[in-house]
Amino acid sequence: MQCSHGLGMGQSERGPGFDVAVIGAGVVGAAVARRLQLDGYAVVVLEAASEVLDGASKGNSGILHTGFDAPPDSLEAKCVAEGRAEFLAIHRDLDLPLVETGAMVLAWSEAEAAALPGLLEQAHANGVMDAVLLSDSEVRRLEPQLAEGVRGGMRVPGEHVIDPWSTAHAYLLQALVNGAELRRRAALQAAAFDGSSWRLQTTAGSLRADAVIACAGLFGDRVEALLFGDASFTIRPRKGQFVVYDKPAASLARHILLPVPTATTKGIVVCRTAWGNLLVGPTAEEQESRSEAATDRATLEALIEKGRAILPGLAAEEVTASYAGLRPATERKEYRIRADRDRRLVSVGGIRSTGLSAALGLARHVATLLDGRAVTPLAEPVIPRLPWLAEGAASSSGGARDWTRPGHGGIVCHCELVTRREVEQALGGPLAATTLAGLKRRTRATMGRCQGFNCLAPLARLTEGRLEPPIALPFAGREPGDG
């Protein structure tokens, strides 16, 4: 890790361009852009894809971690703790969902039970002092739907469930409404530092910036090599598949149910989502592709069996969706942060499954590497609010789902109760959806039990000429909803 020196921004007047270019509009890039824009820098965000959150950040379990199992005294432990603390401090202002579930680490064998005291010691070393060991009977009292055979557990009250997409969108939107610029389809092609500023050539044109922060996720090593001249790590994409159960299944689990973690993975998790479903996953599958995140039948069936082995009641519940995400793992477990003081350059890489929780903490860490320029934090920053999509969590503003308010224009997606007004709002503004996947992440349209069968046709009409590619209807001879 090369991050011991701050990046002197210099005191001379900068030329035309930006103070900072952030490469990558995933959750970490969004958090970094927000932090630096609020601190007073002029920020541009460069995203290679046509939509934000289109890489590792689109496939997430939505857990706000405490960092109880992070390596003690590591940058990961520090950033997770600080990121969680800042999220708890700002989520009410941004009206972001927080489902206070707590987590239960479950031991199903004598070996796993023997590992719990060490895990508790690690949690306490990381400042998670409310973690406690539980006997098998105490575990079953708190989680009565568990299968027989649990040998004990550890309860971590501070682990919670959040909305991973609204959270990242809110970070980026706050940067934009306070003056930052977002350039999509802007893949980095070339970069040169002339001693005072960077000239960046992208597929959307060229620009100048005094400093560059690379948050390129699954392509982090390639972007680092382009900027630094070499890469200090190699991305080894790790695929995680999930199955999602219909909303009645959520009543089976009160906590986030975690296995005893291993050296390589946090293992298969069973937990509720912010939208009222219950998910099981992820797997941890090494692969070469940085973009292919397909599911396969055999793995999904194994996940279903694993879920039933933990919660037998899942046998009576319906799986309504499945998905897979890629994590930007590297050859080492720790975060890979590299800084070059002389060239005002930072690379943020290897941010694996804790990226959602650590993003705000990572942003603060990156900000400490940009000292030297006299900037003035925004005195009264604009605080945006995104549509409330959660179920099972109260809105801090006292708000409710849009379908409960008058004038919403009708319900377009009945499974997820998405209104016409929500769709139209998602298609406008500085963070407008440009793809169907982006629209899904902003509204949850098509993500319910019918998986779009009944709402794709009205969505195609509403979004005509506004999404690329346009919505294609996979129905032969009729539109959904025709009877």
C-alpha positions in Angstrom: 0.0 0.0 0.0 1.5 3.3 -1.1 -0.4 6.1 0.6 1.8 7.6 3.2 2.1 11.1 1.6 -0.5 13.7 0.8 -0.8 14.9 -2.8 0.2 18.5 -2.8 -2.3 20.4 -5.0 -0.1 23.4 -5.3 -0.9 27.0 -4.6 -0.7 28.5 -8.1 -3.8 29.2 -10.0 -5.0 26.2 -12.0 -5.6 26.5 -15.7 -8.9 25.6 -17.4 -10.3 22.3 -16.3 -11.2 20.6 -13.1 -9.5 20.3 -9.7 -10.1 16.5 -9.6 -11.2 13.9 -12.1 -12.7 10.8 -10.6 -12.6 7.7 -12.8 -15.4 5.4 -12.2 -19.1 5.9 -11.2 -19.5 3.0 -8.9 -20.3 3.4 -5.2 -16.7 4.2 -4.3 -16.3 6.7 -7.2 -19.7 8.3 -6.3 -18.7 8.6 -2.6 -15.3 10.1 -3.5 -16.9 12.6 -5.9 -19.4 13.7 -3.2 -16.7 14.1 -0.5 -14.4 16.2 -2.7 -17.2 18.3 -4.2 -18.5 19.1 -0.7 -15.0 19.9 0.4 -14.8 22.6 -2.3 -13.0 20.9 -5.2 -14.3 21.2 -8.8 -15.0 17.5 -9.7 -15.7 15.7 -12.9 -16.7 12.0 -12.9 -15.7 9.9 -15.9 -17.7 6.7 -16.4 -16.8 4.3 -19.3 -20.4 2.8 -19.4 -23.5 4.6 -20.5 -25.0 4.1 -17.1 -23.7 4.5 -13.5 -23.3 1.6 -11.1 -22.9 -0.7 -14.1 -19.9 -2.7 -12.8 -19.3 -4.3 -9.4 -21.8 -1.9 -7.7 -24.8 -3.3 -9.5 -24.6 -6.7 -7.8 -24.7 -6.3 -4.1 -26.2 -7.9 -1.0 -27.1 -4.5 0.5 -25.5 -5.1 3.9 -24.1 -2.2 6.0 -21.2 -3.9 7.7 -19.6 -3.1 11.0 -16.2 -4.5 9.9 -16.3 -7.0 12.8 -14.4 -9.5 10.7 -12.0 -7.2 8.9 -8.2 -7.6 9.6 -7.5 -5.5 12.7 -5.6 -2.3 12.2 -6.2 -2.5 8.5 -7.3 0.2 6.1 -10.4 -1.8 5.4 -11.4 -1.9 9.1 -10.8 1.8 9.4 -12.8 2.7 6.3 -15.7 0.4 7.1 -16.0 1.8 10.6 -15.8 5.4 9.3 -18.0 4.8 6.3 -20.7 3.1 8.5 -20.6 6.0 11.0 -21.0 8.6 8.3 -23.8 6.7 6.7 -25.7 6.6 10.0 -25.0 10.4 10.4 -26.3 11.4 6.9 -28.9 8.8 5.9 -31.8 10.7 7.5 -30.9 13.8 5.6 -30.7 12.0 2.3 -33.8 9.9 3.3 -31.9 6.6 2.6 -33.4 3.4 4.0 -31.9 1.6 7.0 -33.4 -1.7 8.2 -32.0 -2.4 11.7 -31.8 -6.1 11.6 -28.5 -7.0 13.4 -26.6 -10.1 12.3 -26.1 -13.6 13.6 -22.9 -15.5 12.8 -24.0 -19.2 13.0 -21.8 -22.2 13.8 -23.1 -25.5 12.4 -20.1 -27.7 13.4 -17.8 -28.1 16.4 -14.9 -26.6 14.4 -17.0 -23.5 13.6 -18.2 -23.2 17.2 -14.5 -23.3 18.3 -13.7 -20.4 16.0 -16.3 -18.1 17.5 -14.3 -16.9 20.5 -11.5 -15.8 18.2 -14.0 -14.0 15.9 -15.4 -12.2 19.0 -11.9 -11.1 19.9 -11.4 -9.8 16.4 -14.7 -7.9 16.5 -13.7 -6.3 19.8 -10.3 -5.4 18.4 -12.1 -3.7 15.5 -14.2 -1.6 18.0 -17.4 -3.6 17.6 -17.9 -3.9 21.3 -21.5 -4.9 21.3 -20.8 -8.3 19.6 -21.6 -11.2 21.9 -21.4 -14.9 21.9 -24.7 -16.9 22.1 -25.4 -20.5 23.1 -27.4 -22.8 20.8 -30.5 -22.2 22.8 -30.1 -18.4 22.7 -29.6 -18.5 19.0 -32.8 -20.5 18.5 -34.7 -18.2 20.8 -33.8 -15.2 18.6 -34.2 -17.2 15.3 -36.9 -19.8 15.9 -37.1 -20.8 12.2 -33.5 -22.0 12.0 -32.8 -25.7 11.2 -31.9 -28.1 13.9 -28.2 -28.5 14.6 -26.9 -25.0 15.2 -24.0 -25.2 17.7 -24.0 -21.5 18.8 -23.4 -18.1 17.3 -22.3 -14.6 17.7 -24.7 -11.6 17.5 -23.6 -8.4 16.0 -26.4 -5.8 16.6 -24.9 -3.1 14.4 -25.0 -5.0 11.0 -28.0 -3.6 9.0 -29.6 -3.8 5.6 -29.7 -0.8 3.3 -30.7 0.0 -0.3 -27.4 -0.3 -2.2 -28.5 1.5 -5.4 -30.4 4.4 -3.8 -27.4 4.9 -1.5 -24.8 5.1 -4.4 -27.2 7.2 -6.5 -27.6 9.7 -3.6 -23.9 10.1 -3.1 -23.4 10.9 -6.8 -26.5 13.0 -7.1 -25.3 15.1 -4.2 -22.0 15.7 -6.0 -23.8 16.7 -9.2 -26.4 19.1 -7.7 -23.6 20.9 -5.9 -21.6 21.5 -9.1 -19.8 18.3 -10.1 -20.0 17.1 -13.7 -20.7 13.5 -14.9 -19.5 12.3 -18.3 -20.8 9.0 -19.4 -19.3 6.8 -22.2 -16.0 8.4 -21.2 -13.6 5.5 -21.1 -10.0 6.6 -20.4 -7.8 6.1 -23.4 -4.7 8.1 -22.6 -3.3 10.2 -19.8 -0.3 12.6 -19.5 0.9 14.8 -16.7 2.8 17.9 -17.7 4.1 18.8 -14.3 1.1 21.0 -13.3 -2.0 19.2 -14.5 -3.3 16.0 -16.2 -4.6 15.9 -19.7 -7.0 13.0 -20.0 -8.2 11.6 -23.4 -11.5 9.7 -23.2 -14.0 8.3 -25.6 -16.1 11.4 -24.8 -13.4 13.9 -25.5 -10.4 15.4 -23.6 -10.1 17.4 -20.5 -7.6 18.7 -17.9 -7.6 18.1 -14.2 -5.1 18.9 -11.5 -5.5 15.5 -9.8 -6.8 12.1 -10.8 -8.5 9.6 -8.5 -9.0 6.2 -10.1 -12.0 4.2 -8.7 -12.3 1.8 -11.7 -13.4 -1.3 -9.9 -13.2 -4.4 -12.1 -10.8 -2.5 -14.4 -8.8 -0.9 -11.7 -5.5 -2.6 -12.5 -5.7 -1.6 -16.2 -6.6 2.0 -15.4 -3.8 2.1 -12.8 -1.3 0.8 -15.4 -2.4 3.5 -17.8 -2.0 6.3 -15.2 1.1 5.1 -13.3 2.8 3.2 -16.1 2.4 -0.1 -14.2 -0.1 -1.8 -12.0 0.6 -2.8 -8.4 -2.2 -5.4 -8.4 -4.1 -7.7 -10.7 -7.9 -7.9 -10.7 -9.2 -11.5 -10.4 -12.9 -11.2 -10.9 -14.9 -13.2 -8.4 -18.5 -13.9 -9.3 -21.3 -14.2 -6.7 -24.7 -15.6 -7.6 -27.8 -15.0 -5.6 -31.4 -16.2 -5.4 -34.2 -13.9 -4.3 -37.3 -15.2 -2.6 -40.8 -13.6 -2.8 -41.6 -11.1 0.0 -43.5 -13.5 2.3 -40.2 -15.4 2.9 -38.7 -12.4 4.7 -40.6 -13.2 7.8 -38.5 -16.4 8.3 -35.4 -14.4 9.3 -35.1 -11.7 11.9 -31.4 -11.2 11.5 -28.8 -11.2 8.7 -27.7 -14.9 8.9 -24.0 -15.2 8.4 -21.7 -18.2 8.3 -18.3 -18.3 10.2 -16.1 -16.5 7.6 -13.1 -18.1 6.0 -9.8 -16.6 4.8 -11.2 -16.1 1.3 -15.0 -15.4 1.6 -17.7 -14.2 4.0 -19.7 -17.2 2.7 -23.4 -17.7 1.9 -25.6 -15.2 3.6 -29.4 -15.3 4.2 -30.9 -11.9 4.7 -33.8 -9.6 4.0 -33.5 -6.8 1.5 -34.5 -3.2 1.8 -37.4 -4.0 -0.6 -38.9 -6.7 1.5 -37.6 -9.8 -0.2 -35.2 -12.4 1.2 -32.0 -13.4 -0.6 -29.5 -16.2 -0.4 -25.9 -15.8 -1.6 -23.4 -15.0 -2.8 -21.2 -17.7 -4.2 -17.5 -17.0 -4.7 -16.4 -18.2 -8.2 -13.1 -17.1 -9.7 -13.3 -16.3 -13.4 -11.5 -14.5 -16.2 -14.3 -12.3 -17.6 -14.7 -8.8 -16.1 -18.1 -8.3 -17.5 -19.9 -11.6 -17.8 -22.1 -12.3 -14.7 -24.4 -15.1 -15.8 -26.2 -17.4 -13.5 -26.3 -21.1 -14.0 -29.0 -23.6 -13.0 -26.8 -26.0 -11.0 -25.4 -23.2 -8.8 -28.8 -21.6 -8.2 -30.2 -25.0 -7.2 -27.3 -25.5 -4.8 -28.1 -22.0 -3.3 -31.7 -23.0 -2.9 -30.7 -26.2 -1.0 -28.3 -24.2 1.1 -31.0 -21.7 2.0 -33.4 -24.6 3.0 -30.7 -26.2 5.1 -30.5 -23.0 7.1 -34.2 -22.1 7.1 -36.3 -25.2 6.3 -39.4 -22.9 5.8 -37.9 -21.7 2.5 -39.1 -25.0 1.0 -42.6 -23.5 0.9 -41.5 -20.2 -0.5 -41.1 -19.1 -4.1 -37.9 -18.0 -5.7 -38.8 -15.0 -7.9 -35.5 -13.9 -9.2 -31.8 -14.6 -9.4 -28.8 -12.5 -10.3 -25.0 -12.4 -10.2 -22.4 -9.8 -9.5 -18.7 -9.5 -9.9 -16.3 -8.4 -7.1 -13.0 -6.8 -8.0 -10.8 -9.2 -5.9 -7.0 -9.2 -6.3 -4.2 -11.5 -5.4 -4.3 -10.2 -1.9 -7.2 -9.6 0.5 -6.5 -6.1 1.6 -7.5 -2.8 -0.2 -5.0 -1.7 -2.7 -4.5 2.1 -2.4 -1.6 3.7 -4.2 -0.7 7.4 -4.3 1.9 9.4 -6.2 2.5 12.8 -4.5 4.4 14.4 -7.3 1.8 13.6 -10.0 -1.3 14.1 -7.8 -2.6 10.7 -8.5 -4.4 8.1 -6.4 -5.6 4.6 -7.4 -8.3 2.9 -5.2 -8.4 -0.8 -6.0 -9.3 -4.2 -4.7 -12.4 -3.0 -2.9 -14.3 -6.2 -2.7 -17.5 -7.1 -0.8 -17.2 -4.3 1.8 -17.2 -1.5 -0.7 -20.7 -0.3 0.0 -20.0 0.0 3.7 -16.6 1.5 3.3 -17.3 3.9 0.5 -17.7 7.0 2.6 -14.7 6.1 4.7 -12.6 5.5 1.6 -13.7 8.9 0.3 -12.5 10.6 3.5 -9.2 8.7 3.3 -8.8 9.8 -0.3 -9.5 13.4 0.7 -6.6 13.3 3.2 -4.3 12.5 0.2 -5.3 15.7 -1.6 -4.0 18.2 0.9 -2.1 21.3 -0.1 -4.6 23.3 -2.1 -6.6 26.0 -0.2 -10.2 25.0 -0.7 -13.3 26.1 1.1 -15.9 23.5 2.0 -19.4 24.3 0.8 -21.2 26.3 3.5 -24.8 25.2 2.6 -24.6 22.2 0.3 -27.8 21.1 -1.5 -29.2 17.8 0.0 -31.1 15.8 -2.6 -33.7 13.2 -1.8 -34.4 10.1 -3.9 -37.7 8.3 -4.2 -38.5 6.1 -1.2 -38.5 2.5 -2.5 -38.0 0.5 0.8 -40.3 -1.8 2.6 -39.9 -2.6 6.3 -38.0 0.7 7.1 -39.6 4.0 8.0 -38.8 7.1 6.0 -36.9 9.6 8.2 -38.8 12.4 6.5 -42.1 10.9 7.3 -42.7 10.2 3.6 -44.1 7.1 2.0 -44.1 5.2 -1.3 -45.2 7.4 -4.2 -48.2 5.2 -5.0 -49.8 6.4 -1.7 -49.7 10.0 -2.9 -52.2 11.7 -5.2 -51.3 12.6 -8.8 -48.9 9.7 -9.4 -50.3 9.0 -12.9 -51.1 5.3 -12.2 -49.2 2.3 -11.3 -46.9 0.9 -14.1 -45.3 -2.0 -12.2 -47.8 -3.6 -9.9 -45.4 -6.1 -8.4 -43.2 -3.4 -7.0 -45.9 -0.6 -7.0 -43.9 1.7 -9.2 -45.8 4.7 -10.5 -45.7 6.6 -13.8 -44.4 9.6 -11.9 -41.5 7.7 -10.5 -40.6 6.4 -14.0 -40.8 9.9 -15.5 -38.7 11.4 -12.6 -36.0 8.7 -13.1 -35.7 9.6 -16.8 -34.9 13.3 -16.0 -32.5 15.3 -13.9 -28.7 15.3 -13.7 -28.6 11.5 -13.0 -31.2 10.4 -15.6 -31.5 6.7 -16.4 -30.2 5.9 -19.8 -30.7 2.1 -19.9 -33.4 -0.3 -18.8 -31.0 -1.6 -16.1 -30.5 1.9 -14.9 -34.2 2.5 -14.8 -34.6 -0.7 -12.8 -32.1 0.4 -10.2 -33.8 3.7 -9.8 -37.4 2.5 -9.6 -37.4 -1.3 -9.2 -39.7 -1.6 -12.2 -39.7 -5.1 -13.7 -37.9 -6.5 -10.6 -41.0 -8.1 -8.9 -42.4 -11.6 -9.1 -43.5 -11.3 -12.7 -40.1 -10.1 -13.8 -41.5 -7.5 -16.2 -44.1 -9.6 -17.9 -46.9 -7.2 -17.1 -45.0 -3.9 -17.2 -42.5 -4.0 -20.0 -45.0 -2.9 -22.6 -46.1 0.3 -20.7 -42.5 1.0 -19.8 -41.5 0.7 -23.5 -44.1 3.3 -24.3 -43.1 5.6 -21.5 -39.4 5.4 -22.3 -39.7 5.6 -26.1 -36.7 7.5 -27.5 -35.1 7.9 -24.1 -33.3 4.6 -23.4 -30.4 3.0 -25.4 -31.0 0.4 -26.4 -34.8 0.8 -26.4 -36.9 -1.8 -24.5 -37.4 -4.9 -26.6 -40.5 -6.9 -25.7 -39.8 -10.6 -25.5 -43.4 -11.6 -26.2 -44.7 -13.2 -29.3 -48.0 -12.0 -30.8 -49.3 -9.9 -27.8 -48.3 -7.4 -25.2 -48.2 -8.4 -21.6 -51.5 -7.7 -19.8 -53.6 -8.4 -22.9 -55.1 -11.4 -21.1 
